[in-house]
Amino acid sequence: MTGIRILGSGSRPGADRVSNEDLCRRVDSSDAWISQRTGIQARHLAGPDERVESLALEAAREALQAAAIEPQTVDLLVVATFSPAGRMPAVATTLAAELGLGEGALAFDLNGACTGFVQALDCARNFLAVRPAGRRALVIGAEVISRWVDWSDRSTCVLFGDGAGAVLVESAPTPYFSMFGVRPLAEALSVQPDAQGKSRVRMDGQAVFRFALRQVPALIRDLAAAGGIRPEEVETFILHQANGRILDKIAQHLALPADRFYRNIAELGNTSAASIPLALDAWRQERPPEAGEKVILAGFGAGLTWGGILFEWS
């Protein structure tokens, strides 16, 4: 199966860093309570002038610059987000104009929430696989969740942050396997109107926790089996940064070292569709991967949905 090559990546967290101590001035909680239950010590929130579009734009520019690629050579732009400021035009359409993509480019948004980035990346892989060599796709995960959070609800407001991550990819003759699924349980994690009619994030934390611990280890095992390898042969796992305890438990379920599971949740919190590309960019900068390294990206969350990609770095 035709795989992908990541040519460049970029990231842009929200401008305002909010530590647990800062947050506890607004909500009845403590740094110890938040850290122990979530693994989060801080999160970055969008500044007054920042939107999904502006965060995504900066992340995309970084990815293009890192790859030394002109935007006119990008044929596809997909933005994974559930939190745009407006209903239309699509964030991707706005970015296509801002970045200077050619008129023939395909640009669209994908609302998959926490699974959205891997869904968008798989769409890009399939798009590129049926086109001539040398075509490229820009895939972005971007969220401004802070404007949908009930800041009086400590069960949710302590979790979320804002940001954007982007990758520029092309086809490569390397192994690639993907799997996705859905278990209809929308009430476990959704955006619903509150008593004043304002849309707010609502979550059944225990239901999401149980779902992740049941589904994600199974997903990783299935992806590894599809690739003809064992989970322990995968060098790096970059999972949705939902909760530090979830990441710990998944590693334990698979009997794998925790250090194979990259994490940056302590500083950025849960950024939904942005979390995997933000982590991927940070991982690449901290420890540049070697050719042939096997990587699994996996998202899980609202829907409830899950999805993952096993690919070989090239």
N, C-alpha and C positions, 0 to 999 in steps of 0.2 A: 504494500500500500504506500502510495506517495506520501512523504512526510512534509515537515516544515523546517525551515531554517530561520532562526530569529536573527535578524540583521542589526537591530538596535532596539533599545528600550528607554523609557523615560518615566518620570513620576513627578507629581506635584501634590503634596499634602496641603490641606487648608492652612491659611496663614497664621491662624491664632492657636497656639499651643495651650491646652487646658489640662493641667495636672489634676490628679485626684484631689489634692488639697484645695485647688481652685474650685473644683466642681462641688466639693462638700460645703462650700459657702452658699451654694444655691439649693442643695438637696440634703435631706437627712441621711447621711451615710458617713463612711470613714475610709481613709486610704487603705487600712488593713482589710476591711470588709470587701472593698472593690478588688484589691489585688489578689486576695486569697480565692475569691470566687470566679474571677474572670482572667487573671493574669495581666490586666491592663493597669498601667501606671499613668498614662496620659493619652490624650487624643488631640487631633488637630481639626479645628472647625473653620469653615469658610469665613473669611472676613466680610465686612459689609458690602464690598464691591465684587466679591467673588461669586461665581455661579458654576453650575456643572460645565457650561460651555467654556468658561475662562480657564478652569482647572484642566479640562481635557485638552484645550488648545496648547497650554504650556507643556503638558506631558507629551503630546504628539510632536511638538517642535523638538523636544529633547530626543525623542526616539529617532526622528529624521536626521538630526544633527549627529547623533551617535553612529548612525549607519552611513553618514555622508551621502544621503540619497536626496535627490530633488523631488519635491511633492508632485510635480507633473508626471512622475513615473509610477505613481500609486494608482491602482485600478479599482480598489475596493476600500471603503472606510466603514467600519461597523463600530458603533458606540453602545456598550452595554450599560444601561442605567434604568433605575426606576424613579429617579428624583429630579427630572428636568424642571426648570422654572415654568415652562409653558407646554401646552399640548402639541403645538406645531409652530414652525416647521421642526423637523427632527433635529436633534443636536448635531448629528452627523452631517446633515445638509448645511447647517450653519458653518461647521468646521471645514467642510470641503471648500467653501468660498474663502474663509479666513486663511486657510493653509495654501490655497492656490492650486488645488487639484484640477486636473483636466476636465473638460466638459463631459467626456465619456465615462467618467468614474461612476461607480455605483456607491451610494451612501445611504445608510439607514440605521435606525436605532433598534435595539433588542432589549426588551424588558424581561430579564430572567433573574433579577435580584442577585442573590448570593451565588447562584450558578451561572449567572449571565456571561461572565467573561469567558469561561470555557465553552459555553454554547456559541458565543460569537467567534472564538478562535476556531472552532470546528467548522462553522459556516465558512470562514475564510479559507481553511484548508481545502474544503470541497470546491469552493469557487476557483482556487488556483489550480487544483488538480486537473481540471478540464480545459485549462487555457494554456497557451504556449509558454514555454520556459521564459523566465525573466520577468513575469508579471509579479506585482507586489500588492500586499494588503496591509492596511493599518488598522489594528484592533485596539480599542480603548475601553477601559472600565472606569466609570466616573460617577461619583455620588456626592450630593450635598444632603445628607440625611438629617443634619441638625435642625433644619427648618420643618421637619416632619416629626420631631421628637416632643413628647410631653415631658417638660423639664421638671415636673413635680413627681414623675413616676421613676423611682430609683431603680426599678427592675429593668428598665430599658435605657434611660438617659445616660447611665454610666457606661454603656457598651459602645456607643456609636461615634464614629468620626467621619470627616469629609476628606475627599482627595480624588486623585485620578492617576492611573497608570496606563502606559501605552506600549505596544510592541509593533515593530514593523517586520513582516514575515514574507518569505517567498517559498516556493516548492523546493523540496530536496528529496533525493533518492534514498531516504532513510526510513527505518521502521516508524510506524504511527498507528495507534489504536485508540478508539474513543468509545465511550459508553455513556448512556444517559437514561434517566428514569424519572417517574413521577408517582407520588403516593398522595392522592387528593386529601389534603388536610389543611385547607386554606386558613382556617381559624387559628392555627398554631403560630403563624407569623404573617401579619398583613398590615395594611394601612387602612384605618377605619375612622369615621367621624366621631369626635367626642361630643359631650353634652352641648357644647357651643357650636357644633357643626364643623369644627376644624379637623382636618385629616391628621391623624396621629398614628405612629407605629405602635402596634399592639403585638405582644408575644407571650406565648405559653412556654417559658424557658425550659421547663422539665420535659415537655413534649419534644421540643427541638433537640435537647440534649440526648434523649433516648433514641430519637430518630438518627442522629448523627453517629452515635456509637454502634447502632445496628447496621446502618447502610454503608458508611464510608469504608470500614475495613473490608466488607464484602465487595465493594466496588474496586478497591485496590487489588484484592486477590483475583477478581475476575479480569481486570486489565492486565495484570501480570501473566495470568494463564493464557489470555488471548495473544500475548506477545511471546509465549513459549519460555517464560522465565519465572522465577520465584520472587515474591516481594522483597526478599533480602538482597536480590541482585539489583534493585533500584537504588541508585546512589543518593538521589534527592527527591523529597516530597515537598511540594509547595501547595498547601491546602488553604481553603478559605479561612481567614483569620477570624473565626467567630468567637472563640473563647479558649483561653490557654488550657483550661482543664480538659476540654474536648480534644485538643491536640495531644495532650499527655495520654489520655485514655486510648485514643486511636493507636498511638505507638505501642502501648502496653498490649492491646488486643492483638496486634500483629507480631508481638515479641521482637520489635525492632528498636534500635537505639534512638532515643529522643532527638539526638543531634542531627539525624537525617531529615527531620521535619523542620524546615526553615520557618522561623517565626519573627515577626516584627510587631506583633499585637501589643506588646508592652508600651510601645511609643505611639502607635497609630489607632488602636482600638479596632472595632469591626467597621470596615468601610464597604461592606456588601460587594457589589460588582467590581469595585476598585481594589479589593484586598489582595487578590492573586497577582495582578500586574504590578502593584506596589511592592509586594514581596519579591516577585521575580526580578524586578529592577534592582532592588537592594541586594539580593543574593548575587546577582551578576557582578555588582560592584565590589562586594565584600570578598567573594571567592569566584573569580572567573572560571566557568565550567570548562572541562576538557572535551575534545571531540570524542564521541562514542559514549559519553555519560548518559545514563538512562534517567529520565525525569518523569515524574507523575505530577500533573496539575489536577486538583479535584475541588469542585465547589458543591455546596449543599445549603439548602435553606428554603426560603419562602416558596410555598406551593402545596406540599413540600416536594422539592425537586433535588436531584443530584446529578452529577456528571463529572467525567474525568477523561484525561488524555494521557497516554503513555507515548513518549517520543524519545528519540535519541538525538542528543545535541550534535550539531555539525557546524 
